[in-house]
Amino acid sequence: MPKPFHGRGLSRATAVTVVLAALCTVSPPTIAASAHAVPVPGDPLTGSGAVNRAELTAGQLTEGTATDTVPDNAFALPAQAAPPTHSFEGTLTLNGLSTTGGFRALKDPHGYGDTEATRHLPPVDIALVQNGSHLVPAKRGLQYTGNQAWNLAVGPGRAWNEDGDGQRTRASLPFALVERNANCVHNGALTFLFDATSVSEVRYQITTETCEYFQFDMWGQVPATYRPGPVDGAENLRDAYASEVGDRLPTKPVSALATDYPESGVDVAKFGAGITPSALSTLGFYFGGVHYVGNCRTRQGEYPFCGQMLLPSYSTAKSAFAGAAMLRLAKRYGYAVVQEMLSDRIPEIAGNTAWSGVTLDQTLDMATGNYTSPGYEIDESGPIMADFFAAEPYADKMRLALSFPRKASPGGQWVYHTSDTFLATRAMNNYLQDKAGSDADIFDMLGDDVLEPVGVGPDSLVSSRTDNSPGGAPFGGYGMFWTQDSVARFAKFLNNDHGAVNGTQILDPALLAATMQRDPEARGMTTTGAKAMKYQNGFWGKEFTSADNPAYTSPFHVPFMSGYGGITVAMMPNGATYYYFSDNNEFSWNAAVAEANKLAPMPGAAATAR
């Protein structure tokens, strides 16, 4: 559920001095495109190259200046794009701060944009390979830059030829700035021209975000260099990306629901209802084997890489990471894992009697009995949690997580604490190490055992961690990332496939049934708040009755994942999933449930009159 922003406690210097380590080793020879790579679906391009370009022309990329943001379609693959004549393999280096450009704060009550590091793209090396017209980064997902403001993620882009670019090939890539020690994501695009040995300057801009408290436009043009050479595992990268694209869920625009189910009376305008359009990053609806996707709006039109837009998990990680990890551990090692005592698995608890008798299951249910106030999210927005979110070192985060006093017996009172999920995640990590060896990591296990088999893409296989380091402890309760396909796939795995992959059960079936509100004898903890709901294993459960809609002739429950700022993934008992990512603190999805009921009545519900 929504939780307020908490300060990050970062020291912001006035210059960007840390460069991201190179992602691979390259050597001088120019590399030709591989003749053996599996082609990406949709290639080759069939355009003539006769593109009528008004923005980001070859001349502007060679010796122009960035005076403001431009329409985002200037970064997009145009309809008449011709197949690329050059193939990029090697490292693209952005050399220092933008010589031209700007930063425009749109919402910044805490003044983060006042510091120089925040107002610029950090210097970076990006290793890339090419498969046809597709540019594939060697490193996907969150990258720790060491920069005082930003970490970074770079997604797969495109390469093509336009007549106006002469003998050079044009490239465009999506990227995201990820707030250090937090989960806000600011999405942008960059573009440049290249030939066999050199590149033009790189033009970039950021015109959208999923971030409730910090919103801005950023743009610039940066000198760059191209170091051609072989990239480790290049052939595997090409083939893996071709498989990734080919294996994505079948997609149609959300508007196609009305034509696919013409007798249903479904009103596609109700998807997104209650969400301020300018605050909506994207939405989607999975039903009947099809992923119906919404647009990705920006302040400059449509985001040119909607399927690659990086979306923050925030507290959906409590479900998709911590909750799913426990269900996997129970399937792997037995149900008894849920009764593991935190005091037996977290060394820092030694001597702290306030945390005695608290089980892993109780901790994931937000029922440790340790809190300051039982009021709805009062603790979550209080001073202890503010310091917890701001703490970057592991020791500080752990100390703060353990600082709530004992007020009730474990299992008796629901009080929402993101810090509890951090504790549960750490306990599971140490339990796993006891079983699988000291090198085991709970998020890596989730990736290997659950996310990758489900088909979740590489952009979602890296988690934020303490100490701003890949060797830190994963946050657990936030710090994951989604794309449209990844979130739909994961919801399908839970809601439609019942925790199985190709007939193999991955998650404990009894625990999953309870988590998904399919066991009426195990609904979970009752929450506080204006409308009481259920909470179990990091998942919420919401009951719908005839008071919500006369068509609901019998009550039913919808399990859902929820995240700060306005993020919901609702998995309905008729097999439909509705999700949206937004950042104006709006949690509105009852209308989507009513529309889904028109397509297939919920168990115990009648079809809405046509």
Disulfide bonds with the S-S distance in Angstrom:
Cys184-Cys211 2.03
Cys296-Cys306 1.95
